[in-house]
Amino acid sequence: MTSSPITILFLGTSPFAVPALDALAGDSRFSVLGVVTQPDKPVGRKQALTPPPVKVRAESLGLRVTQPENLRNEFPLLSLPRPDFLVTVSYGQILSREVLDFANVAPINVHASLLPRWRGAAPIQNAILAGDSETGVTIQRMVEELDAGPIYAHQSTEIGKRETTTSLHDRLKEIGASLLVRTLVDLPDLRPQEGPIVLCKKLSKRDGDVDVSLLTAEEIDRRVRALNPWPGVTINTEGSPLKLLETSLTADTETHPLTCNGEMLLHLRRVLPAGGRPMSGAAWARGRFPSHA
């Protein structure tokens, strides 16, 4: 006699959540009763209304999709099926006690850090900005306080010396999907979060505006790796903005050196001049400073 599948109500929005949804929907041990995601948003210069990645994937899987503007306010009217587990992965809205209590077994969250370090939004970027050597994924039982719930499981991974937000994001989303499945099947005992609590800094466009006289080359290099693709890092060069797409602490034939705080050199590998196209740091310097060619 086979047991009934574990029922799931999935809440997620960003690309980080897609592998977790795929893992649950593709495993016969689970039944995804529905997907809750953020509303479609205008994107780009033309402000074209664009569905979130989780909606696109859920519809391709034939799953029921709900997109409340405010889940806290609209939840009583949504007529959602009651699941064994409420699973949230990069959803983007604060959940009320009513929502958390909706699961018959537990509300579970996949968080891209080793809690309690980097509670809150943007844990991947903050880990790189801080120069952390390690991060990971935590599966926590959700409580009303942000990312403060007890832990079912976590898995760590090294942050490479040249790690970017994109590369780390892509690795952690796969780790999270696999760890989520193992956790839901085995449901380990809960344990409290241990260690110092570190909160994420909320990122804004201003974080990308860099004064090279105030930051060291290493600090700017970390910021470039952490803040691409958003908001990106921009410096001012003789009155003109220059976006730094890729930098290095070592030189090669395609880089251009930039003196930073402490007389340290940052080597510009790929840049985007205002109104121009992406190019190597060396090509930019040849155009900007012909005598250096």
C-alpha positions as a LaTeX table, in Angstrom:
\begin{tabular}{lrrr}
\hline
Residue & $x$ (\AA) & $y$ (\AA) & $z$ (\AA) \\
\hline
Met1 & 0.00 & 0.00 & 0.00 \\
Thr2 & 1.47 & 3.35 & $-1.03$ \\
Ser3 & 1.18 & 6.37 & 1.24 \\
Ser4 & $-0.51$ & 9.55 & 0.07 \\
Pro5 & 1.79 & 12.24 & $-1.35$ \\
Ile6 & 2.84 & 15.14 & 0.85 \\
Thr7 & 0.72 & 18.13 & $-0.13$ \\
Ile8 & 2.39 & 21.48 & $-0.74$ \\
Leu9 & 1.19 & 25.06 & $-1.20$ \\
Phe10 & 4.17 & 26.80 & $-2.81$ \\
Leu11 & 4.92 & 30.51 & $-2.39$ \\
Gly12 & 7.71 & 31.88 & $-4.55$ \\
Thr13 & 8.49 & 34.56 & $-7.11$ \\
Ser14 & 12.10 & 34.96 & $-8.27$ \\
Pro15 & 14.38 & 32.68 & $-10.34$ \\
Phe16 & 15.85 & 31.40 & $-7.05$ \\
Ala17 & 12.55 & 29.61 & $-6.34$ \\
Val18 & 12.17 & 27.84 & $-9.70$ \\
Pro19 & 14.43 & 24.79 & $-9.00$ \\
Ala20 & 12.58 & 24.18 & $-5.73$ \\
Leu21 & 9.23 & 24.23 & $-7.53$ \\
Asp22 & 10.61 & 21.90 & $-10.22$ \\
Ala23 & 11.93 & 19.49 & $-7.59$ \\
Leu24 & 8.59 & 19.28 & $-5.80$ \\
Ala25 & 6.43 & 19.11 & $-8.92$ \\
Gly26 & 8.64 & 16.42 & $-10.47$ \\
Asp27 & 8.67 & 14.12 & $-7.43$ \\
Ser28 & 5.78 & 11.68 & $-6.97$ \\
Arg29 & 6.19 & 11.92 & $-3.19$ \\
Phe30 & 4.70 & 15.43 & $-3.36$ \\
Ser31 & 1.54 & 17.01 & $-4.67$ \\
Val32 & 1.73 & 20.75 & $-5.33$ \\
Leu33 & $-1.83$ & 21.97 & $-4.71$ \\
Gly34 & $-1.18$ & 25.48 & $-5.94$ \\
Val35 & 1.36 & 28.26 & $-6.38$ \\
Val36 & 1.16 & 31.76 & $-4.90$ \\
Thr37 & 3.40 & 34.36 & $-6.51$ \\
Gln38 & 3.71 & 38.13 & $-6.89$ \\
Pro39 & 1.63 & 40.02 & $-9.47$ \\
Asp40 & 2.99 & 40.66 & $-12.95$ \\
Lys41 & 5.21 & 43.77 & $-13.00$ \\
Pro42 & 6.14 & 46.34 & $-15.68$ \\
Val43 & 9.74 & 45.73 & $-16.80$ \\
Gly44 & 12.22 & 47.58 & $-18.98$ \\
Arg45 & 12.07 & 50.88 & $-20.82$ \\
Lys46 & 8.75 & 50.01 & $-22.42$ \\
Gln47 & 7.37 & 48.89 & $-19.04$ \\
Ala48 & 5.96 & 45.70 & $-20.56$ \\
Leu49 & 3.85 & 43.76 & $-18.07$ \\
Thr50 & 5.96 & 40.69 & $-17.25$ \\
Pro51 & 5.05 & 37.61 & $-15.21$ \\
Pro52 & 7.45 & 36.47 & $-12.46$ \\
Pro53 & 9.62 & 33.43 & $-13.25$ \\
Val54 & 7.71 & 31.20 & $-10.83$ \\
Lys55 & 4.41 & 31.96 & $-12.57$ \\
Val56 & 5.90 & 31.10 & $-15.96$ \\
Arg57 & 7.23 & 27.81 & $-14.65$ \\
Ala58 & 4.08 & 26.93 & $-12.68$ \\
Glu59 & 1.84 & 27.47 & $-15.70$ \\
Ser60 & 4.11 & 25.31 & $-17.85$ \\
Leu61 & 3.68 & 22.57 & $-15.23$ \\
Gly62 & $-0.09$ & 22.96 & $-15.30$ \\
Leu63 & $-0.30$ & 24.21 & $-11.73$ \\
Arg64 & $-2.91$ & 26.57 & $-10.33$ \\
Val65 & $-1.43$ & 30.07 & $-9.88$ \\
Thr66 & $-2.68$ & 32.85 & $-7.58$ \\
Gln67 & $-1.20$ & 36.38 & $-7.57$ \\
Pro68 & $-2.45$ & 38.50 & $-4.67$ \\
Glu69 & $-1.30$ & 42.11 & $-4.42$ \\
Asn70 & $-1.20$ & 41.76 & $-0.63$ \\
Leu71 & $-1.41$ & 38.23 & 0.73 \\
Arg72 & $-2.00$ & 39.39 & 4.30 \\
Asn73 & $-5.13$ & 41.30 & 3.29 \\
Glu74 & $-6.43$ & 39.00 & 0.56 \\
Phe75 & $-5.72$ & 35.60 & 2.10 \\
Pro76 & $-9.20$ & 35.00 & 3.59 \\
Leu77 & $-10.75$ & 35.49 & 0.13 \\
Leu78 & $-8.42$ & 33.29 & $-1.92$ \\
Ser79 & $-10.01$ & 29.89 & $-1.17$ \\
Leu80 & $-6.64$ & 28.13 & $-1.28$ \\
Pro81 & $-6.41$ & 24.40 & $-0.54$ \\
Arg82 & $-5.05$ & 23.60 & 2.93 \\
Pro83 & $-1.69$ & 21.77 & 2.57 \\
Asp84 & 0.53 & 19.64 & 4.75 \\
Phe85 & 3.33 & 22.16 & 4.22 \\
Leu86 & 3.41 & 25.80 & 3.22 \\
Val87 & 6.74 & 26.18 & 1.38 \\
Thr88 & 8.10 & 29.67 & 0.73 \\
Val89 & 11.14 & 30.35 & $-1.42$ \\
Ser90 & 12.01 & 33.93 & $-2.32$ \\
Tyr91 & 8.36 & 35.01 & $-2.27$ \\
Gly92 & 8.75 & 38.67 & $-1.35$ \\
Gln93 & 5.84 & 39.39 & 0.99 \\
Ile94 & 5.60 & 39.24 & 4.80 \\
Leu95 & 3.28 & 36.45 & 5.94 \\
Ser96 & 0.67 & 36.89 & 8.66 \\
Arg97 & 0.02 & 34.48 & 11.52 \\
Glu98 & $-3.13$ & 33.39 & 9.69 \\
Val99 & $-1.07$ & 32.34 & 6.67 \\
Leu100 & 1.61 & 30.62 & 8.75 \\
Asp101 & $-1.00$ & 28.62 & 10.64 \\
Phe102 & $-2.66$ & 27.47 & 7.40 \\
Ala103 & $-0.33$ & 24.48 & 6.97 \\
Asn104 & $-1.43$ & 21.29 & 8.68 \\
Val105 & 2.16 & 20.32 & 9.53 \\
Ala106 & 4.41 & 23.38 & 9.20 \\
Pro107 & 5.25 & 26.54 & 7.24 \\
Ile108 & 8.75 & 26.07 & 5.83 \\
Asn109 & 11.16 & 28.52 & 4.25 \\
Val110 & 14.29 & 28.08 & 2.12 \\
His111 & 16.75 & 30.87 & 2.98 \\
Ala112 & 20.03 & 31.54 & 1.17 \\
Ser113 & 22.35 & 31.86 & 4.16 \\
Leu114 & 23.49 & 29.98 & 7.25 \\
Leu115 & 21.07 & 31.47 & 9.74 \\
Pro116 & 21.25 & 33.41 & 11.99 \\
Arg117 & 23.88 & 35.09 & 9.79 \\
Trp118 & 22.30 & 37.31 & 7.14 \\
Arg119 & 18.68 & 37.40 & 8.18 \\
Gly120 & 16.52 & 39.37 & 5.74 \\
Ala121 & 16.64 & 40.21 & 2.06 \\
Ala122 & 19.78 & 40.04 & $-0.13$ \\
Pro123 & 21.79 & 37.49 & 1.90 \\
Ile124 & 23.86 & 36.46 & $-1.12$ \\
Gln125 & 24.98 & 40.00 & $-1.91$ \\
Asn126 & 25.67 & 40.77 & 1.75 \\
Ala127 & 27.83 & 37.66 & 2.17 \\
Ile128 & 30.04 & 38.70 & $-0.77$ \\
Leu129 & 30.17 & 42.33 & 0.34 \\
Ala130 & 31.35 & 41.24 & 3.78 \\
Gly131 & 34.08 & 39.03 & 2.34 \\
Asp132 & 32.62 & 35.85 & 3.90 \\
Ser133 & 34.45 & 32.64 & 3.01 \\
Glu134 & 31.37 & 30.44 & 3.50 \\
Thr135 & 27.60 & 30.60 & 3.18 \\
Gly136 & 24.84 & 28.12 & 2.46 \\
Val137 & 21.14 & 27.36 & 2.63 \\
Thr138 & 18.93 & 27.00 & 5.69 \\
Ile139 & 15.56 & 25.27 & 5.87 \\
Gln140 & 13.68 & 26.92 & 8.71 \\
Arg141 & 10.24 & 26.69 & 10.23 \\
Met142 & 8.70 & 30.11 & 9.67 \\
Val143 & 7.66 & 32.36 & 12.56 \\
Glu144 & 6.33 & 35.90 & 12.51 \\
Glu145 & 9.75 & 37.42 & 13.27 \\
Leu146 & 11.78 & 37.64 & 10.06 \\
Asp147 & 14.08 & 34.63 & 9.54 \\
Ala148 & 14.07 & 33.86 & 13.27 \\
Gly149 & 12.48 & 30.41 & 13.17 \\
Pro150 & 14.05 & 27.17 & 14.38 \\
Ile151 & 16.09 & 25.17 & 11.87 \\
Tyr152 & 15.31 & 21.83 & 10.24 \\
Ala153 & 18.49 & 21.62 & 8.18 \\
His154 & 21.28 & 23.60 & 6.59 \\
Gln155 & 24.00 & 22.96 & 4.03 \\
Ser156 & 27.14 & 25.05 & 3.64 \\
Thr157 & 29.23 & 25.92 & 0.61 \\
Glu158 & 32.47 & 27.81 & 0.10 \\
Ile159 & 32.38 & 31.29 & $-1.40$ \\
Gly160 & 35.05 & 31.35 & $-4.09$ \\
Lys161 & 37.63 & 34.12 & $-4.22$ \\
Arg162 & 36.14 & 35.42 & $-7.47$ \\
Glu163 & 32.54 & 34.53 & $-6.66$ \\
Thr164 & 29.80 & 36.77 & $-8.01$ \\
Thr165 & 26.22 & 37.15 & $-6.90$ \\
Thr166 & 25.12 & 35.43 & $-10.11$ \\
Ser167 & 27.36 & 32.37 & $-9.70$ \\
Leu168 & 26.62 & 31.99 & $-5.99$ \\
His169 & 22.87 & 32.49 & $-6.55$ \\
Asp170 & 22.83 & 29.77 & $-9.20$ \\
Arg171 & 24.65 & 27.30 & $-6.97$ \\
Leu172 & 22.58 & 28.03 & $-3.87$ \\
Lys173 & 19.23 & 27.67 & $-5.64$ \\
Glu174 & 20.14 & 24.11 & $-6.64$ \\
Ile175 & 21.43 & 23.30 & $-3.15$ \\
Gly176 & 18.22 & 24.70 & $-1.70$ \\
Ala177 & 15.98 & 22.62 & $-3.95$ \\
Ser178 & 17.76 & 19.39 & $-3.07$ \\
Leu179 & 17.89 & 20.17 & 0.65 \\
Leu180 & 14.20 & 21.11 & 0.67 \\
Val181 & 13.16 & 17.73 & $-0.76$ \\
Arg182 & 15.29 & 15.81 & 1.75 \\
Thr183 & 13.92 & 17.88 & 4.62 \\
Leu184 & 10.27 & 17.44 & 3.68 \\
Val185 & 10.65 & 13.69 & 3.28 \\
Asp186 & 12.56 & 13.07 & 6.52 \\
Leu187 & 11.49 & 16.13 & 8.58 \\
Pro188 & 14.40 & 16.29 & 11.05 \\
Asp189 & 13.97 & 17.53 & 14.60 \\
Leu190 & 13.95 & 21.29 & 14.96 \\
Arg191 & 16.82 & 23.06 & 16.67 \\
Pro192 & 17.19 & 26.71 & 17.67 \\
Gln193 & 19.32 & 29.12 & 15.72 \\
Glu194 & 22.75 & 29.46 & 17.32 \\
Gly195 & 25.43 & 32.09 & 16.99 \\
Pro196 & 25.47 & 35.86 & 16.49 \\
Ile197 & 22.53 & 37.38 & 14.64 \\
Val198 & 23.63 & 39.38 & 11.57 \\
Leu199 & 21.03 & 41.35 & 9.64 \\
Cys200 & 21.20 & 42.04 & 5.92 \\
Lys201 & 21.73 & 45.58 & 4.76 \\
Lys202 & 18.92 & 46.66 & 2.49 \\
Leu203 & 20.45 & 47.42 & $-0.90$ \\
Ser204 & 19.62 & 50.50 & $-2.94$ \\
Lys205 & 20.85 & 52.17 & $-6.13$ \\
Arg206 & 23.04 & 54.43 & $-4.00$ \\
Asp207 & 25.13 & 51.42 & $-2.96$ \\
Gly208 & 26.39 & 51.27 & $-6.54$ \\
Asp209 & 27.81 & 54.82 & $-6.50$ \\
Val210 & 31.46 & 54.42 & $-5.54$ \\
Asp211 & 34.11 & 57.00 & $-4.70$ \\
Val212 & 37.47 & 55.35 & $-5.37$ \\
Ser213 & 39.19 & 57.72 & $-2.94$ \\
Leu214 & 37.15 & 56.32 & $-0.04$ \\
Leu215 & 37.23 & 52.56 & $-0.69$ \\
Thr216 & 40.13 & 50.18 & $-1.15$ \\
Ala217 & 40.57 & 48.17 & $-4.33$ \\
Glu218 & 39.50 & 45.02 & $-2.50$ \\
Glu219 & 36.33 & 46.69 & $-1.20$ \\
Ile220 & 35.37 & 47.96 & $-4.65$ \\
Asp221 & 36.15 & 44.59 & $-6.23$ \\
Arg222 & 33.83 & 42.86 & $-3.75$ \\
Arg223 & 31.15 & 45.44 & $-4.46$ \\
Val224 & 31.41 & 44.86 & $-8.21$ \\
Arg225 & 31.04 & 41.10 & $-7.71$ \\
Ala226 & 28.16 & 41.54 & $-5.26$ \\
Leu227 & 26.12 & 44.25 & $-6.98$ \\
Asn228 & 26.02 & 43.01 & $-10.56$ \\
Pro229 & 23.54 & 42.81 & $-12.17$ \\
Trp230 & 21.73 & 45.22 & $-9.78$ \\
Pro231 & 22.32 & 48.02 & $-9.01$ \\
Gly232 & 25.77 & 47.76 & $-10.57$ \\
Val233 & 28.81 & 49.81 & $-9.59$ \\
Thr234 & 29.49 & 53.21 & $-11.14$ \\
Ile235 & 32.50 & 55.47 & $-10.61$ \\
Asn236 & 33.15 & 59.01 & $-11.77$ \\
Thr237 & 36.07 & 59.50 & $-14.15$ \\
Glu238 & 36.80 & 63.18 & $-14.84$ \\
Gly239 & 33.10 & 64.05 & $-14.73$ \\
Ser240 & 31.87 & 61.04 & $-16.72$ \\
Pro241 & 30.16 & 57.98 & $-15.17$ \\
Leu242 & 31.75 & 54.61 & $-15.84$ \\
Lys243 & 29.99 & 51.38 & $-14.93$ \\
Leu244 & 32.31 & 48.63 & $-13.72$ \\
Leu245 & 31.14 & 45.26 & $-15.06$ \\
Glu246 & 34.13 & 43.18 & $-14.02$ \\
Thr247 & 37.24 & 44.00 & $-12.02$ \\
Ser248 & 40.29 & 42.18 & $-10.70$ \\
Leu249 & 43.05 & 42.59 & $-8.16$ \\
Thr250 & 45.61 & 41.37 & $-10.71$ \\
Ala251 & 46.58 & 42.85 & $-14.07$ \\
Asp252 & 46.54 & 41.35 & $-17.54$ \\
Thr253 & 46.68 & 42.67 & $-21.10$ \\
Glu254 & 42.97 & 43.54 & $-21.18$ \\
Thr255 & 42.80 & 45.43 & $-17.88$ \\
His256 & 43.45 & 49.03 & $-16.91$ \\
Pro257 & 44.73 & 50.02 & $-13.44$ \\
Leu258 & 42.78 & 52.42 & $-11.24$ \\
Thr259 & 44.27 & 53.87 & $-8.06$ \\
Cys260 & 41.96 & 53.56 & $-5.04$ \\
Asn261 & 42.08 & 54.43 & $-1.36$ \\
Gly262 & 45.38 & 53.42 & 0.23 \\
Glu263 & 47.16 & 53.66 & $-3.14$ \\
Met264 & 45.86 & 50.18 & $-3.97$ \\
Leu265 & 45.30 & 49.31 & $-7.62$ \\
Leu266 & 42.00 & 47.99 & $-8.93$ \\
His267 & 42.27 & 46.50 & $-12.41$ \\
Leu268 & 39.29 & 47.26 & $-14.67$ \\
Arg269 & 38.52 & 44.17 & $-16.76$ \\
Arg270 & 35.15 & 45.08 & $-18.36$ \\
Val271 & 33.45 & 48.48 & $-18.26$ \\
Leu272 & 30.47 & 50.28 & $-19.72$ \\
Pro273 & 30.98 & 53.98 & $-20.55$ \\
Ala274 & 27.95 & 56.28 & $-20.53$ \\
Gly275 & 26.17 & 55.95 & $-23.86$ \\
Gly276 & 28.67 & 53.34 & $-25.03$ \\
Arg277 & 28.98 & 49.60 & $-25.21$ \\
Pro278 & 30.69 & 47.09 & $-22.91$ \\
Met279 & 34.43 & 46.87 & $-23.54$ \\
Ser280 & 37.64 & 45.78 & $-21.88$ \\
Gly281 & 39.29 & 48.14 & $-19.44$ \\
Ala282 & 42.29 & 48.36 & $-21.75$ \\
Ala283 & 40.13 & 49.33 & $-24.75$ \\
Trp284 & 38.37 & 51.98 & $-22.70$ \\
Ala285 & 41.69 & 53.43 & $-21.56$ \\
Arg286 & 43.01 & 53.54 & $-25.13$ \\
Gly287 & 40.02 & 55.60 & $-26.18$ \\
Arg288 & 40.04 & 57.76 & $-23.07$ \\
Phe289 & 43.78 & 58.24 & $-22.80$ \\
Pro290 & 45.31 & 57.89 & $-26.31$ \\
Ser291 & 48.80 & 58.42 & $-24.94$ \\
His292 & 48.41 & 55.13 & $-23.00$ \\
Ala293 & 47.82 & 53.12 & $-26.19$ \\
\hline
\end{tabular}
